[in-house]
Amino acid sequence: MLFDLRGRGRRRTVRVLYIGLAVLIGVGLVGFGVGGGFGGGGIATSLSGHGGGGGGPSYSSQISSYRKQLKRDPKNAATWEKLTKVLALQAGGERYRNSAGKLTPEGEKAYTEVSDAWNHYTALTSKPNLGLAKIMVRILDEEGLSEPGPTVDVLQTIVAAEPDNASYYAFLASYAYLARKNALGDLAARKAEALAPLGQRTHLKIQLSELKKKANEKLGPTGSTGTTGTTGTGGTTSLTTP
């Protein structure tokens, strides 16, 4: 973890701005699973073709099977991808969160297992599954493991695949600021503003500027480096103004 975002004030600030951005530029909160488990709908359901997420026997059986396969062939990217998916579906259950919506110790362990599987998977492929990458945002963001740096890496993978998506550029800017990568955040913010509908650009700019200000107040200022970030695949994604 790069730094702690679990303090009440920090989490509230990020969450309010996160939801504000989502509403502003039309990001589906169900897709990210904001506010609770994500196994019953959105991206997770689209990956599996059915709902769930309660960590039932079917998931346990699949997880066990994929782990056995990986013992025999630890460099099989396709199997790591499948394992990451089912671990994510299992981790999406509400039982991994307390009444306040925060991850329980068991939930943190489950999310960490997803993150570890994802890291193995992306080390073996140059083109990760896009839907799975979007789930990883939910695993790594401030409602999950609170790891802004890895969240930035995943978001760069997403914007490389969807270069005309203002929503993900906005989220990339947000998490770049939280990861002390202001220059990268500024470039992503300009991309988001340029791609957003004309009537939303001013409001979006204000939202992102406010998040940058709050991040710098909480975390301290950073330098101008960070226009090029590493991706989850071990490569880099450079941002240029449109």
N, C-alpha and C positions, 0 to 999 in steps of 0.2 A: 504494500500500500504506500503510495507516495506521500500522503498526508491525510490527516483525519478530517473527514467531512461528516462525522456522525454527531457532532455537537448540535444541539437543538437549533441554535440560531443559524448556523451554516446550512443545515439541511432545509430549514424553512425557506431561507433566501433562494437556494438553488431550486427547490421544488416549485415555488411560486413562479419564478422566471421560466422554469422548464415548461410548466403547464401553460403559462402565458404565451410562450413561443408556439407550443403545440396548437393552441386555439387560434393564434394569429395566422399561422400558415398552413393550417389544415392537417396536421399530423394526427393520425388515429391513435388515441391513447390506449385503446384495447390492443392494438398491434404491438406496442411496447410493453403492455402489461402494467402500466402505471397504476399504483394504488393497491396492488395485491398480487395474488397468483395469476399466472398467465397460461395455465395449461388448458383452460376451458374455451379459448377462442383466440382470434387474432393469428399472429404468425405461427405460433406453436401448433395450432390446429391445422393450419395449411400444410405444415411439414408432414404431419402424421396421417392426415385424412380423417381424423376423428378427435374428439375432445379428450378430456381426462386431465392428468396432471396430478392425481392423488398418489402416485407412486404405487400403483397396484401391482399384482403378481405378474402381469404381462410385461411391464417395464422391467421388473426385477429379473425376469427370465431372459429378456433381450440383453440387458446389461451384462449378465453373467455370460451369455453366449459370446457377445462381442469381446469381452475381456479374455476369454479363453482363446478366441481367434487371434487376438493381438499378442498373446504369449507365444504363439507359433509364428506369427508374422507381424512383428512390432512396427514395421515401416509401411503398413498397408493404409494409405490415406483414406480409402473408401470406408474401411472399417472404423477408423478414428472418427470420420464424419458421422457414421451411424451411431456410434457410442455417444458422441457429443449431443446428438439430437435426442436420444432417449433419456440421457441424463438430464437434459434441459426440461423435457416433458415431466420427468419425475420431480425435479426441483420446483416446478411451477405450482405445486399443491399448496393450498392455504395452510396446511398443517405446519409449514415451515416458517410461518410468520405468527407473531403474537397478536394480542388484541389491538395493539397500537399500529399494526402493520409492519413492524420491524422484523428483520430476520432473527430467528432463534439460533442458538448455537448449532443445532442440527441443520438449520437452513443455511447457515454460513458454510458448513461442511459440504452440503449438497451443491451449493453454488460454486464452491472452490473446486469440486470435482468436475463440474462442467467447464470451468475456466482451464483447468489442467488438460482436459481432453481436447479442448479447442486449441491450446498451444501446441500439443502434439500434432494435431491435424494440420494446422497452418504451417508448421515446419516442413510438411511433406507435400504441400500443394502451392502452386502459384496463383490459383484462382479459387478461393474458398466459396462455398455455397452462399449465395447472397441472402437467402431467407435465414439461414443459420447465423450469418453475421449480424442480422438485425436483432435476432434473439440475444446475441452476445452483448449488444448495447444494454439490454435490460439486466443481464447478469452482472455487468461490470459497473453500471451507473450508480448514482448516489442512493438509489432505492435498493441496490443489490450489494456488491462488494465494495463500493465506493472507491474505485480505482480510476481516476480521470485519465492517467497516462495510457493504460491499455484501452480505455474507451475511445480515446483519440485515434489509436491505431486501427481499431475496428471501423470507426466512422470514416477513416480515410479509405479503407477498402470499399466501403459502401458508396462513397461519392465518386470513386474511380469507376464504379459500375453504373452509377446513375448520375452522370455529370450535370444533368439539367434539373435536379431535385433541390429546390430551395430549402426544403425542410431539413434535410440531412446536413446541408452546409451550415444551417443555423445551429444545429446541435453540435456540429464539429467546432464551430466558433466557440460555443458555450463551454465545451469540455477542454478545448485548447486553453482558454483563459484559466480554467480551474487547474490545469496541468502546468501552469506557468509558461505557456508557449504563446505569448501575446502576439508575436508577429504572424504566426500561423493562424491564430484566432482572428486577427484583423483581415487577413486575406480571405479566410472562409466567410467572415461577416460580409465583406464586399461582394463575394460571390452570391451569398444568400440574398442580399439586398437587390442585386442586379437581376436575379432570377424570380424574385417575388413579384406578385401582381403590383402594378403601379400604385394603387391606392393603399397598399400595405407597407410600402418600403420605409416611409418615415417612422412609422410605429415600430417596425422591426429593428431599424437602426437604433432607436431609443432603447428598446429592450436589451439588445446585445451590448450597447454601451453601458447600461446599468449593470448588467452581469459582470462585465469586465471591471468596472469600478468596484463592485462588491467583492470580487475575487481578489483584486489587488489590496483592498482594505484588510481582508481576512488573512491573506497568505503572504502579503508583502509584494513589492514590485519585482519585476523580472527584466531581463535584458531584451534585446531585439532579435535574439536568435529563435529558431524554431519554425522557419518558413517551409522547411522540408521535414516531414516526420516519417518514422519507420512504420511500416504496415505489419499486420499480423503474419504476413507471409515472409517477412525478412527482407522485403524490398523497400522502396521508398515511393512516396506520392508527393509530387511537387504541385503546389497550387499557384496559378497565375490568374491575374485579373481577366475577366471575360471581355 
